Amino acid sequence: MPFSDMFAASAISGTGLSAERFRMEVVANNIANANSTKSANGGPFRRQEVVFAEVLGGAGGGMPTFGGVQAVEVVEDQSELPRVYMPGHPEADADGMVTMPNVNLPMEMVNLMTASRAYEANLRAAQTFRTLNEQALLILRG
């Protein structure tokens, strides 16, 4: 086994930690803009989602090796934007309707909890890998 393969599990956990941290940042941005009726593109804020992809590396035998996960892009949710009656709002149209962001706070909280749990699982895997390596070194010293 090549020396670089010995730490592959740690590297895979690291990619998971990085991807889930980024996912939590995007979810936090969605929550922060849940009531933003004006965004940089001029319309109301649109909810964003992170797209993940697996990272594959080449191997000597022609079979790909697993390299973890990465966030490849952030896409806007194209679901319908809700309209709310608020005649005094600066963004209200002639009928008093305001187009609001398509952010659903309970769904965002579930996404945040899921990302947090996935982050914790990757952290636990990295800690377990470290413990196993420490035990192996103790055996070799023994």
C-alpha positions in Angstrom: 0.0 0.0 0.0 1.5 3.4 -1.0 2.1 5.8 1.9 -0.3 8.4 0.4 -3.2 5.8 0.5 -2.8 5.5 4.3 -4.4 8.9 4.9 -7.1 8.7 2.2 -9.8 8.3 4.8 -8.7 11.4 6.6 -8.7 13.3 3.3 -12.2 12.1 2.4 -13.5 13.3 5.8 -11.8 16.6 5.2 -13.6 17.1 1.9 -16.9 16.3 3.6 -16.2 18.8 6.4 -15.4 21.5 3.9 -18.5 20.8 1.7 -20.9 20.7 4.7 -19.4 23.9 6.1 -20.1 25.6 2.8 -23.6 24.2 2.8 -24.2 25.6 6.2 -23.0 29.0 5.0 -25.5 28.9 2.1 -28.4 27.9 4.3 -27.5 30.7 6.8 -27.5 33.2 3.8 -31.0 31.9 2.9 -32.2 32.5 6.4 -30.7 35.9 6.6 -32.4 36.9 3.4 -35.8 35.4 4.2 -37.5 38.8 4.0 -35.3 40.5 1.4 -37.6 41.9 -1.3 -34.7 43.5 -3.2 -31.5 41.6 -4.2 -28.5 42.4 -6.3 -30.3 41.3 -9.5 -33.2 43.7 -8.7 -36.0 41.2 -7.8 -36.7 39.5 -4.5 -34.0 37.1 -3.1 -34.2 33.5 -4.4 -33.4 30.6 -2.2 -30.1 28.9 -3.0 -29.0 25.3 -2.9 -25.6 23.7 -3.0 -24.9 20.9 -5.6 -22.4 18.3 -4.5 -20.4 15.9 -6.7 -18.1 13.0 -5.8 -14.4 13.4 -6.3 -12.8 10.4 -8.1 -9.1 9.9 -8.6 -7.3 7.6 -11.0 -5.8 4.4 -9.9 -3.2 2.1 -11.4 -5.6 -0.7 -12.1 -7.9 1.5 -14.2 -10.6 1.6 -11.4 -11.3 5.0 -9.9 -10.6 5.6 -6.3 -12.9 7.6 -4.0 -11.6 11.0 -3.1 -14.6 12.5 -1.2 -17.1 15.1 -2.1 -17.0 18.7 -3.3 -19.5 21.5 -3.7 -19.5 22.2 -7.5 -22.1 25.0 -7.7 -24.7 27.0 -6.0 -28.1 27.1 -7.8 -31.1 29.3 -7.3 -34.4 27.6 -6.4 -36.7 28.3 -9.3 -39.9 27.7 -7.3 -42.7 30.3 -7.4 -42.1 33.4 -5.4 -45.0 34.0 -3.0 -47.0 37.3 -3.2 -48.2 38.9 0.0 -50.7 41.8 0.4 -48.8 44.7 2.1 -50.1 48.0 0.7 -47.7 50.2 2.7 -44.5 48.3 1.6 -42.1 50.3 -0.6 -42.0 47.3 -3.1 -45.8 46.9 -3.3 -47.3 47.0 -6.8 -50.5 48.9 -7.7 -52.7 46.2 -6.1 -50.7 46.3 -2.8 -49.0 42.9 -3.5 -45.3 42.4 -2.6 -43.3 39.5 -4.2 -41.4 37.8 -1.3 -38.4 35.4 -1.3 -39.2 31.7 -1.7 -37.4 30.9 1.5 -39.3 28.6 3.8 -37.8 28.9 7.3 -38.8 25.5 8.7 -37.2 23.8 5.6 -34.1 25.9 6.0 -33.8 24.9 9.7 -34.1 21.2 8.7 -31.4 21.7 6.0 -29.2 23.4 8.6 -29.6 20.5 11.1 -28.9 18.0 8.3 -25.7 19.8 7.3 -24.7 20.1 10.9 -25.2 16.3 11.5 -23.3 15.5 8.3 -20.5 17.7 9.5 -20.4 16.0 12.9 -20.3 12.6 11.2 -17.4 13.6 9.1 -15.6 15.0 12.1 -16.2 11.8 14.1 -14.8 9.7 11.2 -11.7 11.8 11.1 -11.3 11.5 14.9 -11.7 7.7 14.7 -9.1 7.5 12.0 -6.7 9.5 14.1 -7.3 7.3 17.1 -6.7 4.2 15.0 -3.4 5.6 13.7 -2.3 6.5 17.2 -3.1 2.9 18.4 -1.2 1.5 15.4 1.8 3.6 16.3 1.7 2.5 19.9 1.6 -1.2 18.8 4.6 -0.6 16.5 6.6 1.1 19.3 5.7 -1.7 21.7 
